[in-house]
Amino acid sequence: MRKLNHTVTKAAAVAAVGLMMLSMSADAQATKSFVNVSTGFCLDNNANGIVYTLGCNGGNYQNWNQSGGSLINVSTGFCLDSNGNGSVYTLPCNGGNYQNWYQSGGRLINVSTGLCLDSNGGGSVYTLPCNGGNYQNWY
């Protein structure tokens, strides 16, 4: 019986370490930055909900957690949002489709509008019909 308890305890310890490593791995994969292929700038945000691109600096305003189709800013906790007019901003997460995005190749496409996340050399961020250009590609 003593050997069985030792084996069970050892198996439980191995399982616990495995779960901890899996959890750490999932956390590490969930947070990322999005870099525009054309400009080399990172998708950025501020506390007022304004979204733009800026030179990549590793700060949390440039880090995003992916949860389902939502992109959640690490600093603000707000979701990347859009509307039919092409405006892009962040708002408190509400589960609506304007806050859901999917990736196709390097493009981020809004579920509600079907428009692609786009940017320009001036740092503006907006959505436009998908055109395959590198201003709409993010890595």
DRENPA-3360 file (N, C-alpha, C; in nm, 2 decimals, always signed):
BEGIN
1 = MRKLNHTV = +0.08/-0.12/+0.00/+0.00/+0.00/+0.00/+0.09/+0.12/+0.00 ~ +0.20/+0.12/+0.07/+0.28/+0.24/+0.08/+0.34/+0.27/-0.06 ~ +0.38/+0.17/-0.14/+0.43/+0.20/-0.27/+0.32/+0.26/-0.36 ~ +0.20/+0.21/-0.35/+0.09/+0.26/-0.43/+0.07/+0.41/-0.39 ~ +0.07/+0.45/-0.27/+0.05/+0.59/-0.23/+0.16/+0.68/-0.28 ~ +0.29/+0.63/-0.28/+0.40/+0.70/-0.34/+0.38/+0.72/-0.49 ~ +0.34/+0.62/-0.56/+0.32/+0.63/-0.70/+0.20/+0.72/-0.73 ~ +0.09/+0.72/-0.66/-0.02/+0.81/-0.68/+0.03/+0.95/-0.65;
9 = TKAAAVAA = +0.10/+0.98/-0.54/+0.15/+1.11/-0.51/+0.24/+1.16/-0.62 ~ +0.33/+1.08/-0.67/+0.43/+1.12/-0.77/+0.35/+1.15/-0.90 ~ +0.25/+1.07/-0.93/+0.17/+1.10/-1.05/+0.09/+1.23/-1.04 ~ +0.04/+1.26/-0.92/-0.03/+1.38/-0.89/+0.06/+1.50/-0.91 ~ +0.18/+1.49/-0.86/+0.28/+1.59/-0.87/+0.32/+1.62/-1.01 ~ +0.34/+1.52/-1.09/+0.37/+1.53/-1.23/+0.26/+1.60/-1.30 ~ +0.13/+1.56/-1.28/+0.02/+1.62/-1.34/+0.00/+1.77/-1.30 ~ +0.03/+1.80/-1.18/+0.02/+1.94/-1.13/+0.12/+2.03/-1.20;
17 = VGLMMLSM = +0.25/+1.98/-1.22/+0.35/+2.05/-1.29/+0.31/+2.07/-1.43 ~ +0.26/+1.96/-1.49/+0.21/+1.97/-1.63/+0.10/+2.07/-1.65 ~ +0.01/+2.08/-1.56/-0.10/+2.18/-1.57/-0.05/+2.32/-1.55 ~ +0.05/+2.34/-1.46/+0.11/+2.47/-1.44/+0.18/+2.51/-1.56 ~ +0.26/+2.42/-1.63/+0.33/+2.46/-1.75/+0.23/+2.49/-1.86 ~ +0.12/+2.41/-1.87/+0.02/+2.44/-1.98/-0.04/+2.58/-1.95 ~ -0.07/+2.61/-1.83/-0.13/+2.74/-1.79/-0.03/+2.85/-1.83 ~ +0.09/+2.84/-1.79/+0.19/+2.94/-1.82/+0.21/+2.95/-1.97;
25 = SADAQATK = +0.20/+2.84/-2.05/+0.22/+2.85/-2.19/+0.10/+2.92/-2.25 ~ -0.02/+2.89/-2.21/-0.14/+2.96/-2.26/-0.14/+3.11/-2.23 ~ -0.09/+3.15/-2.11/-0.08/+3.29/-2.08/+0.02/+3.36/-2.17 ~ +0.13/+3.29/-2.20/+0.24/+3.35/-2.28/+0.19/+3.36/-2.43 ~ +0.11/+3.27/-2.48/+0.06/+3.28/-2.61/-0.06/+3.38/-2.63 ~ -0.13/+3.41/-2.52/-0.25/+3.49/-2.53/-0.21/+3.64/-2.55 ~ -0.10/+3.68/-2.50/-0.07/+3.83/-2.52/+0.03/+3.85/-2.63 ~ -0.01/+3.94/-2.72/+0.08/+3.97/-2.84/+0.06/+4.11/-2.88;
33 = SFVNVSTG = +0.15/+4.15/-2.96/+0.14/+4.28/-3.03/+0.11/+4.26/-3.17 ~ +0.06/+4.36/-3.24/+0.03/+4.35/-3.38/+0.11/+4.46/-3.45 ~ +0.19/+4.42/-3.54/+0.28/+4.51/-3.61/+0.23/+4.52/-3.76 ~ +0.21/+4.64/-3.80/+0.17/+4.67/-3.94/+0.28/+4.64/-4.04 ~ +0.26/+4.56/-4.14/+0.36/+4.52/-4.23/+0.42/+4.64/-4.31 ~ +0.34/+4.73/-4.35/+0.38/+4.85/-4.43/+0.46/+4.95/-4.35 ~ +0.42/+4.98/-4.23/+0.48/+5.08/-4.15/+0.58/+5.03/-4.05 ~ +0.56/+4.91/-4.00/+0.65/+4.85/-3.90/+0.61/+4.91/-3.76;
41 = FCLDNNAN = +0.49/+4.98/-3.75/+0.44/+5.03/-3.63/+0.35/+4.93/-3.56 ~ +0.34/+4.94/-3.43/+0.25/+4.85/-3.35/+0.12/+4.92/-3.32 ~ +0.01/+4.83/-3.32/-0.12/+4.87/-3.29/-0.12/+4.92/-3.14 ~ -0.16/+5.04/-3.12/-0.15/+5.10/-2.98/-0.28/+5.15/-2.94 ~ -0.29/+5.19/-2.82/-0.42/+5.24/-2.76/-0.38/+5.33/-2.64 ~ -0.48/+5.41/-2.60/-0.46/+5.49/-2.48/-0.58/+5.48/-2.39 ~ -0.57/+5.54/-2.27/-0.67/+5.53/-2.17/-0.81/+5.59/-2.22 ~ -0.80/+5.68/-2.32/-0.92/+5.74/-2.37/-0.99/+5.66/-2.48;
49 = GIVYTLGC = -0.94/+5.54/-2.51/-1.00/+5.46/-2.61/-0.96/+5.49/-2.75 ~ -0.86/+5.57/-2.77/-0.81/+5.61/-2.90/-0.71/+5.50/-2.95 ~ -0.73/+5.45/-3.07/-0.64/+5.35/-3.13/-0.56/+5.41/-3.24 ~ -0.44/+5.38/-3.25/-0.34/+5.43/-3.35/-0.23/+5.34/-3.36 ~ -0.13/+5.36/-3.44/-0.01/+5.29/-3.45/+0.10/+5.38/-3.41 ~ +0.21/+5.32/-3.35/+0.32/+5.39/-3.30/+0.44/+5.30/-3.31 ~ +0.56/+5.36/-3.31/+0.68/+5.28/-3.31/+0.67/+5.18/-3.19 ~ +0.71/+5.05/-3.22/+0.69/+4.95/-3.12/+0.79/+4.98/-3.00;
57 = NGGNYQNW = +0.73/+4.97/-2.88/+0.81/+5.01/-2.76/+0.80/+4.90/-2.65 ~ +0.72/+4.80/-2.67/+0.71/+4.69/-2.57/+0.61/+4.72/-2.46 ~ +0.55/+4.84/-2.46/+0.46/+4.88/-2.35/+0.33/+4.80/-2.36 ~ +0.26/+4.80/-2.24/+0.13/+4.72/-2.24/+0.02/+4.79/-2.32 ~ +0.03/+4.91/-2.35/-0.07/+4.97/-2.44/-0.06/+4.91/-2.58 ~ +0.05/+4.85/-2.61/+0.07/+4.78/-2.74/+0.06/+4.63/-2.73 ~ +0.01/+4.58/-2.62/-0.01/+4.44/-2.60/-0.16/+4.41/-2.59 ~ -0.19/+4.30/-2.65/-0.33/+4.26/-2.67/-0.35/+4.12/-2.63;
65 = NQSGGSLI = -0.45/+4.09/-2.55/-0.49/+3.95/-2.52/-0.60/+3.91/-2.62 ~ -0.59/+3.79/-2.67/-0.69/+3.73/-2.76/-0.78/+3.64/-2.67 ~ -0.91/+3.67/-2.67/-1.00/+3.58/-2.60/-1.12/+3.56/-2.70 ~ -1.12/+3.44/-2.75/-1.22/+3.41/-2.86/-1.19/+3.51/-2.98 ~ -1.28/+3.58/-3.02/-1.26/+3.68/-3.13/-1.22/+3.82/-3.08 ~ -1.22/+3.84/-2.95/-1.19/+3.97/-2.90/-1.05/+4.00/-2.88 ~ -1.01/+4.12/-2.91/-0.87/+4.17/-2.88/-0.88/+4.27/-2.77 ~ -0.82/+4.23/-2.65/-0.84/+4.31/-2.53/-0.70/+4.38/-2.50;
73 = NVSTGFCL = -0.70/+4.51/-2.49/-0.58/+4.58/-2.46/-0.54/+4.55/-2.31 ~ -0.41/+4.52/-2.30/-0.36/+4.48/-2.17/-0.36/+4.59/-2.07 ~ -0.33/+4.71/-2.11/-0.33/+4.83/-2.02/-0.47/+4.87/-1.97 ~ -0.56/+4.88/-2.07/-0.69/+4.93/-2.04/-0.80/+4.82/-2.00 ~ -0.78/+4.70/-2.05/-0.88/+4.60/-2.04/-1.00/+4.62/-2.13 ~ -0.99/+4.72/-2.22/-1.10/+4.74/-2.32/-1.07/+4.66/-2.45 ~ -1.18/+4.64/-2.52/-1.18/+4.56/-2.64/-1.17/+4.65/-2.77 ~ -1.09/+4.59/-2.86/-1.08/+4.66/-2.99/-1.22/+4.66/-3.06;
81 = DSNGNGSV = -1.27/+4.77/-3.10/-1.41/+4.79/-3.15/-1.41/+4.86/-3.28 ~ -1.51/+4.85/-3.35/-1.52/+4.93/-3.48/-1.67/+4.96/-3.50 ~ -1.70/+5.03/-3.61/-1.83/+5.05/-3.65/-1.84/+5.05/-3.81 ~ -1.96/+5.06/-3.86/-1.98/+5.06/-4.00/-1.92/+5.17/-4.08 ~ -1.89/+5.28/-4.01/-1.82/+5.40/-4.07/-1.67/+5.38/-4.09 ~ -1.62/+5.27/-4.03/-1.47/+5.25/-4.04/-1.39/+5.30/-3.92 ~ -1.46/+5.36/-3.82/-1.39/+5.41/-3.71/-1.34/+5.29/-3.62 ~ -1.22/+5.30/-3.56/-1.17/+5.20/-3.47/-1.13/+5.26/-3.34;
89 = YTLPCNGG = -1.17/+5.20/-3.23/-1.15/+5.25/-3.10/-1.16/+5.14/-3.00 ~ -1.14/+5.16/-2.87/-1.16/+5.06/-2.77/-1.27/+5.10/-2.68 ~ -1.35/+5.00/-2.63/-1.46/+5.03/-2.54/-1.46/+4.91/-2.44 ~ -1.53/+4.93/-2.33/-1.55/+4.81/-2.24/-1.60/+4.69/-2.32 ~ -1.55/+4.58/-2.29/-1.59/+4.46/-2.37/-1.74/+4.43/-2.34 ~ -1.82/+4.40/-2.45/-1.96/+4.38/-2.44/-2.00/+4.25/-2.51 ~ -1.91/+4.18/-2.57/-1.95/+4.06/-2.64/-2.01/+4.07/-2.78 ~ -2.03/+4.20/-2.82/-2.09/+4.22/-2.95/-2.00/+4.19/-3.07;
97 = NYQNWYQS = -2.06/+4.17/-3.18/-1.97/+4.14/-3.30/-1.89/+4.25/-3.35 ~ -1.92/+4.37/-3.32/-1.83/+4.48/-3.36/-1.69/+4.47/-3.28 ~ -1.69/+4.39/-3.17/-1.57/+4.37/-3.10/-1.51/+4.24/-3.13 ~ -1.56/+4.17/-3.23/-1.50/+4.04/-3.27/-1.43/+4.05/-3.40 ~ -1.31/+3.99/-3.40/-1.22/+3.99/-3.52/-1.18/+3.85/-3.55 ~ -1.15/+3.83/-3.67/-1.09/+3.70/-3.71/-0.97/+3.73/-3.80 ~ -0.88/+3.64/-3.80/-0.76/+3.65/-3.88/-0.77/+3.57/-4.01 ~ -0.73/+3.63/-4.12/-0.72/+3.56/-4.24/-0.59/+3.60/-4.31;
105 = GGRLINVS = -0.50/+3.51/-4.31/-0.36/+3.55/-4.35/-0.31/+3.65/-4.25 ~ -0.26/+3.76/-4.29/-0.22/+3.86/-4.20/-0.32/+3.97/-4.17 ~ -0.44/+3.95/-4.22/-0.55/+4.05/-4.20/-0.63/+4.03/-4.08 ~ -0.67/+4.13/-4.01/-0.77/+4.13/-3.90/-0.90/+4.18/-3.96 ~ -1.00/+4.10/-3.96/-1.13/+4.13/-4.02/-1.24/+4.14/-3.91 ~ -1.31/+4.25/-3.91/-1.42/+4.27/-3.82/-1.54/+4.18/-3.85 ~ -1.59/+4.10/-3.76/-1.69/+4.01/-3.78/-1.82/+4.08/-3.83 ~ -1.85/+4.19/-3.77/-1.98/+4.26/-3.79/-1.98/+4.33/-3.93;
113 = TGLCLDSN = -1.87/+4.39/-3.96/-1.87/+4.47/-4.09/-1.80/+4.40/-4.20 ~ -1.72/+4.30/-4.18/-1.64/+4.24/-4.28/-1.53/+4.32/-4.33 ~ -1.50/+4.44/-4.27/-1.39/+4.53/-4.31/-1.26/+4.49/-4.24 ~ -1.15/+4.52/-4.31/-1.02/+4.49/-4.26/-0.96/+4.61/-4.18 ~ -0.89/+4.57/-4.07/-0.81/+4.67/-3.99/-0.70/+4.72/-4.08 ~ -0.69/+4.85/-4.09/-0.60/+4.92/-4.19/-0.53/+5.03/-4.11 ~ -0.42/+5.08/-4.17/-0.35/+5.19/-4.11/-0.28/+5.27/-4.22 ~ -0.21/+5.37/-4.18/-0.13/+5.45/-4.27/+0.00/+5.50/-4.21;
121 = GGGSVYTL = +0.08/+5.56/-4.29/+0.21/+5.61/-4.24/+0.20/+5.71/-4.13 ~ +0.09/+5.78/-4.12/+0.07/+5.88/-4.01/+0.02/+5.82/-3.88 ~ +0.00/+5.69/-3.87/-0.04/+5.63/-3.75/-0.19/+5.62/-3.73 ~ -0.27/+5.66/-3.83/-0.42/+5.64/-3.81/-0.45/+5.49/-3.83 ~ -0.56/+5.45/-3.76/-0.61/+5.32/-3.77/-0.76/+5.33/-3.80 ~ -0.81/+5.25/-3.89/-0.95/+5.25/-3.93/-0.97/+5.11/-4.00 ~ -1.10/+5.09/-4.05/-1.13/+4.97/-4.13/-1.17/+5.02/-4.27 ~ -1.13/+4.94/-4.36/-1.17/+4.96/-4.50/-1.20/+4.82/-4.57;
129 = PCNGGNYQ = -1.27/+4.82/-4.68/-1.29/+4.69/-4.75/-1.15/+4.63/-4.77 ~ -1.14/+4.50/-4.75/-1.02/+4.43/-4.77/-0.97/+4.44/-4.91 ~ -0.84/+4.47/-4.92/-0.78/+4.49/-5.06/-0.65/+4.42/-5.08 ~ -0.60/+4.35/-4.98/-0.48/+4.27/-4.99/-0.35/+4.35/-4.98 ~ -0.37/+4.48/-4.96/-0.25/+4.57/-4.94/-0.18/+4.54/-4.81 ~ -0.05/+4.58/-4.80/+0.03/+4.56/-4.68/-0.01/+4.65/-4.56 ~ -0.08/+4.76/-4.59/-0.13/+4.84/-4.48/-0.24/+4.76/-4.40 ~ -0.30/+4.66/-4.46/-0.40/+4.58/-4.40/-0.34/+4.45/-4.34;
137 = NWY = -0.21/+4.43/-4.35/-0.15/+4.31/-4.30/-0.08/+4.33/-4.17 ~ -0.09/+4.24/-4.08/-0.04/+4.26/-3.94/+0.03/+4.13/-3.91 ~ +0.14/+4.14/-3.84/+0.21/+4.02/-3.79/+0.24/+4.03/-3.64;
% end
